[in-house]
Amino acid sequence: MPNPPVAQFSTKDRILGAAEELFAQHGLAGTSLRQVTSRADVNIAAVNYHFGSKENLVNEVFRRRMDEMCGLRLRMLREAQEQRPGELEPVLAAFVEPPLALTRDRGGSAFIRVIARAYAEKNDGLRKFLSEEYGHVLREFAKAIAVCVPELSKEQLYWRLDFLAGALIYAMADFGLIKRQPGVSEAAHSERAARELIVFAAAGLRI
Protein backbone atom coordinates (compact mmCIF):
# COMPACT_ATOMS: atom_id res chain seq x y z
CA MET A 1 0.00 0.00 0.00
CA PRO A 2 1.58 3.33 -1.01
CA ASN A 3 2.49 5.89 1.62
CA PRO A 4 0.20 8.93 1.80
CA PRO A 5 1.58 12.06 0.13
CA VAL A 6 3.62 14.36 2.37
CA ALA A 7 2.06 17.79 2.76
CA GLN A 8 4.28 20.51 1.36
CA PHE A 9 4.18 24.24 1.65
CA SER A 10 3.21 25.98 -1.56
CA THR A 11 5.70 28.25 -3.30
CA LYS A 12 3.72 31.25 -2.07
CA ASP A 13 3.82 30.01 1.54
CA ARG A 14 7.57 29.38 1.31
CA ILE A 15 8.13 32.91 0.06
CA LEU A 16 5.96 34.39 2.82
CA GLY A 17 7.70 32.33 5.49
CA ALA A 18 11.16 33.28 4.24
CA ALA A 19 10.22 36.94 4.00
CA GLU A 20 8.80 36.96 7.53
CA GLU A 21 11.97 35.44 8.98
CA LEU A 22 14.22 37.85 7.10
CA PHE A 23 12.10 40.90 7.92
CA ALA A 24 12.31 39.88 11.59
CA GLN A 25 16.11 39.63 11.39
CA HIS A 26 16.99 42.57 9.13
CA GLY A 27 13.93 44.79 8.97
CA LEU A 28 11.77 45.62 5.96
CA ALA A 29 14.21 48.06 4.35
CA GLY A 30 17.22 45.87 5.18
CA THR A 31 15.89 42.79 3.40
CA SER A 32 16.29 42.38 -0.36
CA LEU A 33 14.18 40.25 -2.67
CA ARG A 34 17.35 38.36 -3.55
CA GLN A 35 17.69 37.32 0.10
CA VAL A 36 14.06 36.21 0.14
CA THR A 37 14.38 34.13 -3.01
CA SER A 38 17.55 32.51 -1.71
CA ARG A 39 15.94 31.62 1.64
CA ALA A 40 12.76 30.32 -0.04
CA ASP A 41 14.75 28.51 -2.75
CA VAL A 42 12.76 30.11 -5.58
CA ASN A 43 13.63 32.47 -8.42
CA ILE A 44 12.68 36.13 -8.69
CA ALA A 45 10.02 35.27 -11.27
CA ALA A 46 8.10 33.36 -8.58
CA VAL A 47 8.08 36.42 -6.30
CA ASN A 48 6.92 38.64 -9.16
CA TYR A 49 4.22 36.13 -10.14
CA HIS A 50 2.74 35.81 -6.63
CA PHE A 51 3.29 39.33 -5.31
CA GLY A 52 4.37 41.68 -8.08
CA SER A 53 6.59 43.85 -5.88
CA LYS A 54 8.40 43.96 -2.57
CA GLU A 55 5.75 46.33 -1.19
CA ASN A 56 3.01 43.81 -1.96
CA LEU A 57 5.10 41.04 -0.40
CA VAL A 58 5.41 43.07 2.81
CA ASN A 59 1.66 43.65 2.82
CA GLU A 60 0.90 39.96 2.33
CA VAL A 61 3.24 38.95 5.16
CA PHE A 62 1.08 41.13 7.40
CA ARG A 63 -2.21 39.97 5.87
CA ARG A 64 -1.34 36.33 6.55
CA ARG A 65 -1.25 36.99 10.31
CA MET A 66 -3.57 39.96 10.64
CA ASP A 67 -6.64 38.38 9.03
CA GLU A 68 -6.75 35.61 11.60
CA MET A 69 -5.80 37.81 14.55
CA CYS A 70 -8.33 40.53 13.71
CA GLY A 71 -11.04 37.96 13.10
CA LEU A 72 -10.45 36.53 16.57
CA ARG A 73 -10.43 40.00 18.10
CA LEU A 74 -13.81 40.84 16.59
CA ARG A 75 -15.34 37.50 17.61
CA MET A 76 -14.17 38.03 21.20
CA LEU A 77 -15.47 41.60 21.11
CA ARG A 78 -18.93 40.46 20.01
CA GLU A 79 -18.98 37.86 22.77
CA ALA A 80 -17.96 40.47 25.34
CA GLN A 81 -20.69 42.84 24.20
CA GLU A 82 -23.33 40.11 24.26
CA GLN A 83 -22.35 38.43 27.52
CA ARG A 84 -21.02 41.36 29.59
CA PRO A 85 -22.42 44.56 28.08
CA GLY A 86 -20.95 47.81 29.36
CA GLU A 87 -17.96 46.13 31.03
CA LEU A 88 -14.57 47.49 30.00
CA GLU A 89 -12.24 44.62 30.92
CA PRO A 90 -13.76 42.01 28.56
CA VAL A 91 -13.48 44.50 25.68
CA LEU A 92 -9.83 45.10 26.54
CA ALA A 93 -9.24 41.35 26.76
CA ALA A 94 -10.59 40.98 23.22
CA PHE A 95 -8.12 43.63 22.06
CA VAL A 96 -5.07 42.41 24.00
CA GLU A 97 -5.24 38.61 24.17
CA PRO A 98 -5.19 37.58 20.46
CA PRO A 99 -1.98 39.52 19.65
CA LEU A 100 -0.23 38.30 22.79
CA ALA A 101 -1.21 34.73 21.92
CA LEU A 102 1.11 35.04 18.91
CA THR A 103 4.06 34.96 21.30
CA ARG A 104 3.25 31.31 21.98
CA ASP A 105 3.54 30.36 18.32
CA ARG A 106 6.95 29.91 16.73
CA GLY A 107 5.98 31.60 13.50
CA GLY A 108 4.04 34.23 15.39
CA SER A 109 7.08 35.22 17.43
CA ALA A 110 8.92 36.09 14.20
CA PHE A 111 5.97 38.20 13.08
CA ILE A 112 6.04 40.09 16.37
CA ARG A 113 9.63 41.13 15.64
CA VAL A 114 8.52 42.20 12.17
CA ILE A 115 5.85 44.43 13.73
CA ALA A 116 8.39 46.01 16.08
CA ARG A 117 10.78 46.70 13.20
CA ALA A 118 7.99 48.09 11.02
CA TYR A 119 7.01 50.57 13.73
CA ALA A 120 10.64 51.66 14.09
CA GLU A 121 11.07 52.11 10.32
CA LYS A 122 7.88 54.14 9.85
CA ASN A 123 6.97 52.49 6.55
CA ASP A 124 4.28 54.79 5.09
CA GLY A 125 3.11 52.28 2.49
CA LEU A 126 2.57 49.61 5.11
CA ARG A 127 0.78 52.01 7.43
CA LYS A 128 -1.59 52.96 4.61
CA PHE A 129 -2.25 49.28 3.87
CA LEU A 130 -2.92 48.45 7.54
CA SER A 131 -5.18 51.47 7.95
CA GLU A 132 -7.23 50.58 4.86
CA GLU A 133 -7.47 46.86 5.61
CA TYR A 134 -7.75 46.80 9.39
CA GLY A 135 -8.66 50.32 10.51
CA HIS A 136 -12.26 49.17 10.94
CA VAL A 137 -11.14 46.84 13.74
CA LEU A 138 -9.76 49.72 15.78
CA ARG A 139 -12.91 51.72 15.13
CA GLU A 140 -15.08 48.86 16.43
CA PHE A 141 -13.03 48.74 19.62
CA ALA A 142 -13.16 52.52 19.96
CA LYS A 143 -16.95 52.41 19.78
CA ALA A 144 -17.13 49.57 22.31
CA ILE A 145 -14.77 51.30 24.75
CA ALA A 146 -16.66 54.59 24.38
CA VAL A 147 -19.77 52.83 25.68
CA CYS A 148 -17.83 51.71 28.78
CA VAL A 149 -16.20 55.09 29.48
CA PRO A 150 -18.66 57.66 28.09
CA GLU A 151 -17.01 60.50 30.03
CA LEU A 152 -14.02 60.46 27.64
CA SER A 153 -14.06 62.76 24.63
CA LYS A 154 -13.36 61.18 21.25
CA GLU A 155 -9.93 62.83 21.20
CA GLN A 156 -9.06 61.50 24.67
CA LEU A 157 -10.26 58.05 23.71
CA TYR A 158 -8.05 57.87 20.62
CA TRP A 159 -5.01 59.20 22.49
CA ARG A 160 -5.42 56.47 25.07
CA LEU A 161 -6.03 53.80 22.46
CA ASP A 162 -2.76 54.88 20.81
CA PHE A 163 -0.98 54.45 24.12
CA LEU A 164 -2.59 51.05 24.63
CA ALA A 165 -1.52 49.90 21.14
CA GLY A 166 2.04 51.02 21.87
CA ALA A 167 2.10 49.22 25.20
CA LEU A 168 0.75 46.09 23.51
CA ILE A 169 3.51 46.13 20.87
CA TYR A 170 6.08 46.61 23.64
CA ALA A 171 4.67 43.67 25.61
CA MET A 172 4.52 41.45 22.52
CA ALA A 173 8.14 42.21 21.63
CA ASP A 174 9.25 41.38 25.19
CA PHE A 175 11.47 44.48 25.38
CA GLY A 176 10.68 45.26 28.99
CA LEU A 177 12.25 44.62 32.36
CA ILE A 178 9.97 41.67 33.11
CA LYS A 179 11.39 38.53 31.54
CA ARG A 180 9.98 35.02 31.56
CA GLN A 181 11.26 33.29 34.65
CA PRO A 182 12.81 29.81 34.64
CA GLY A 183 10.09 27.21 34.96
CA VAL A 184 7.38 29.56 33.66
CA SER A 185 5.94 28.49 30.31
CA GLU A 186 5.51 30.85 27.37
CA ALA A 187 1.75 30.42 27.71
CA ALA A 188 1.75 31.37 31.40
CA HIS A 189 4.04 34.36 30.77
CA SER A 190 1.83 35.57 27.91
CA GLU A 191 -1.34 35.18 29.98
CA ARG A 192 0.21 37.13 32.87
CA ALA A 193 1.26 39.90 30.48
CA ALA A 194 -2.30 40.09 29.14
CA ARG A 195 -3.81 40.29 32.64
CA GLU A 196 -1.44 43.02 33.77
CA LEU A 197 -1.90 45.03 30.58
CA ILE A 198 -5.70 44.83 30.84
CA VAL A 199 -5.58 46.14 34.44
CA PHE A 200 -3.18 48.92 33.40
CA ALA A 201 -5.26 49.93 30.36
CA ALA A 202 -8.54 49.89 32.28
CA ALA A 203 -7.10 52.22 34.91
CA GLY A 204 -5.73 54.56 32.23
CA LEU A 205 -9.01 54.72 30.37
CA ARG A 206 -11.04 55.40 33.50
CA ILE A 207 -8.94 58.32 34.79
C-alpha positions as CSV (number, residue, x, y, z in Angstrom):
1,M,0.0,0.0,0.0
2,P,1.6,3.3,-1.0
3,N,2.5,5.9,1.6
4,P,0.2,8.9,1.8
5,P,1.6,12.1,0.1
6,V,3.6,14.4,2.4
7,A,2.1,17.8,2.8
8,Q,4.3,20.5,1.4
9,F,4.2,24.2,1.6
10,S,3.2,26.0,-1.6
11,T,5.7,28.2,-3.3
12,K,3.7,31.3,-2.1
13,D,3.8,30.0,1.5
14,R,7.6,29.4,1.3
15,I,8.1,32.9,0.1
16,L,6.0,34.4,2.8
17,G,7.7,32.3,5.5
18,A,11.2,33.3,4.2
19,A,10.2,36.9,4.0
20,E,8.8,37.0,7.5
21,E,12.0,35.4,9.0
22,L,14.2,37.8,7.1
23,F,12.1,40.9,7.9
24,A,12.3,39.9,11.6
25,Q,16.1,39.6,11.4
26,H,17.0,42.6,9.1
27,G,13.9,44.8,9.0
28,L,11.8,45.6,6.0
29,A,14.2,48.1,4.4
30,G,17.2,45.9,5.2
31,T,15.9,42.8,3.4
32,S,16.3,42.4,-0.4
33,L,14.2,40.3,-2.7
34,R,17.4,38.4,-3.6
35,Q,17.7,37.3,0.1
36,V,14.1,36.2,0.1
37,T,14.4,34.1,-3.0
38,S,17.6,32.5,-1.7
39,R,15.9,31.6,1.6
40,A,12.8,30.3,0.0
41,D,14.7,28.5,-2.8
42,V,12.8,30.1,-5.6
43,N,13.6,32.5,-8.4
44,I,12.7,36.1,-8.7
45,A,10.0,35.3,-11.3
46,A,8.1,33.4,-8.6
47,V,8.1,36.4,-6.3
48,N,6.9,38.6,-9.2
49,Y,4.2,36.1,-10.1
50,H,2.7,35.8,-6.6
51,F,3.3,39.3,-5.3
52,G,4.4,41.7,-8.1
53,S,6.6,43.9,-5.9
54,K,8.4,44.0,-2.6
55,E,5.7,46.3,-1.2
56,N,3.0,43.8,-2.0
57,L,5.1,41.0,-0.4
58,V,5.4,43.1,2.8
59,N,1.7,43.7,2.8
60,E,0.9,40.0,2.3
61,V,3.2,39.0,5.2
62,F,1.1,41.1,7.4
63,R,-2.2,40.0,5.9
64,R,-1.3,36.3,6.5
65,R,-1.2,37.0,10.3
66,M,-3.6,40.0,10.6
67,D,-6.6,38.4,9.0
68,E,-6.8,35.6,11.6
69,M,-5.8,37.8,14.5
70,C,-8.3,40.5,13.7
71,G,-11.0,38.0,13.1
72,L,-10.5,36.5,16.6
73,R,-10.4,40.0,18.1
74,L,-13.8,40.8,16.6
75,R,-15.3,37.5,17.6
76,M,-14.2,38.0,21.2
77,L,-15.5,41.6,21.1
78,R,-18.9,40.5,20.0
79,E,-19.0,37.9,22.8
80,A,-18.0,40.5,25.3
81,Q,-20.7,42.8,24.2
82,E,-23.3,40.1,24.3
83,Q,-22.4,38.4,27.5
84,R,-21.0,41.4,29.6
85,P,-22.4,44.6,28.1
86,G,-20.9,47.8,29.4
87,E,-18.0,46.1,31.0
88,L,-14.6,47.5,30.0
89,E,-12.2,44.6,30.9
90,P,-13.8,42.0,28.6
91,V,-13.5,44.5,25.7
92,L,-9.8,45.1,26.5
93,A,-9.2,41.3,26.8
94,A,-10.6,41.0,23.2
95,F,-8.1,43.6,22.1
96,V,-5.1,42.4,24.0
97,E,-5.2,38.6,24.2
98,P,-5.2,37.6,20.5
99,P,-2.0,39.5,19.6
100,L,-0.2,38.3,22.8
101,A,-1.2,34.7,21.9
102,L,1.1,35.0,18.9
103,T,4.1,35.0,21.3
104,R,3.2,31.3,22.0
105,D,3.5,30.4,18.3
106,R,7.0,29.9,16.7
107,G,6.0,31.6,13.5
108,G,4.0,34.2,15.4
109,S,7.1,35.2,17.4
110,A,8.9,36.1,14.2
111,F,6.0,38.2,13.1
112,I,6.0,40.1,16.4
113,R,9.6,41.1,15.6
114,V,8.5,42.2,12.2
115,I,5.8,44.4,13.7
116,A,8.4,46.0,16.1
117,R,10.8,46.7,13.2
118,A,8.0,48.1,11.0
119,Y,7.0,50.6,13.7
120,A,10.6,51.7,14.1
121,E,11.1,52.1,10.3
122,K,7.9,54.1,9.8
123,N,7.0,52.5,6.5
124,D,4.3,54.8,5.1
125,G,3.1,52.3,2.5
126,L,2.6,49.6,5.1
127,R,0.8,52.0,7.4
128,K,-1.6,53.0,4.6
129,F,-2.2,49.3,3.9
130,L,-2.9,48.5,7.5
131,S,-5.2,51.5,7.9
132,E,-7.2,50.6,4.9
133,E,-7.5,46.9,5.6
134,Y,-7.7,46.8,9.4
135,G,-8.7,50.3,10.5
136,H,-12.3,49.2,10.9
137,V,-11.1,46.8,13.7
138,L,-9.8,49.7,15.8
139,R,-12.9,51.7,15.1
140,E,-15.1,48.9,16.4
141,F,-13.0,48.7,19.6
142,A,-13.2,52.5,20.0
143,K,-17.0,52.4,19.8
144,A,-17.1,49.6,22.3
145,I,-14.8,51.3,24.7
146,A,-16.7,54.6,24.4
147,V,-19.8,52.8,25.7
148,C,-17.8,51.7,28.8
149,V,-16.2,55.1,29.5
150,P,-18.7,57.7,28.1
151,E,-17.0,60.5,30.0
152,L,-14.0,60.5,27.6
153,S,-14.1,62.8,24.6
154,K,-13.4,61.2,21.3
155,E,-9.9,62.8,21.2
156,Q,-9.1,61.5,24.7
157,L,-10.3,58.0,23.7
158,Y,-8.1,57.9,20.6
159,W,-5.0,59.2,22.5
160,R,-5.4,56.5,25.1
161,L,-6.0,53.8,22.5
162,D,-2.8,54.9,20.8
163,F,-1.0,54.5,24.1
164,L,-2.6,51.0,24.6
165,A,-1.5,49.9,21.1
166,G,2.0,51.0,21.9
167,A,2.1,49.2,25.2
168,L,0.8,46.1,23.5
169,I,3.5,46.1,20.9
170,Y,6.1,46.6,23.6
171,A,4.7,43.7,25.6
172,M,4.5,41.5,22.5
173,A,8.1,42.2,21.6
174,D,9.2,41.4,25.2
175,F,11.5,44.5,25.4
176,G,10.7,45.3,29.0
177,L,12.3,44.6,32.4
178,I,10.0,41.7,33.1
179,K,11.4,38.5,31.5
180,R,10.0,35.0,31.6
181,Q,11.3,33.3,34.7
182,P,12.8,29.8,34.6
183,G,10.1,27.2,35.0
184,V,7.4,29.6,33.7
185,S,5.9,28.5,30.3
186,E,5.5,30.8,27.4
187,A,1.7,30.4,27.7
188,A,1.7,31.4,31.4
189,H,4.0,34.4,30.8
190,S,1.8,35.6,27.9
191,E,-1.3,35.2,30.0
192,R,0.2,37.1,32.9
193,A,1.3,39.9,30.5
194,A,-2.3,40.1,29.1
195,R,-3.8,40.3,32.6
196,E,-1.4,43.0,33.8
197,L,-1.9,45.0,30.6
198,I,-5.7,44.8,30.8
199,V,-5.6,46.1,34.4
200,F,-3.2,48.9,33.4
201,A,-5.3,49.9,30.4
202,A,-8.5,49.9,32.3
203,A,-7.1,52.2,34.9
204,G,-5.7,54.6,32.2
205,L,-9.0,54.7,30.4
206,R,-11.0,55.4,33.5
207,I,-8.9,58.3,34.8
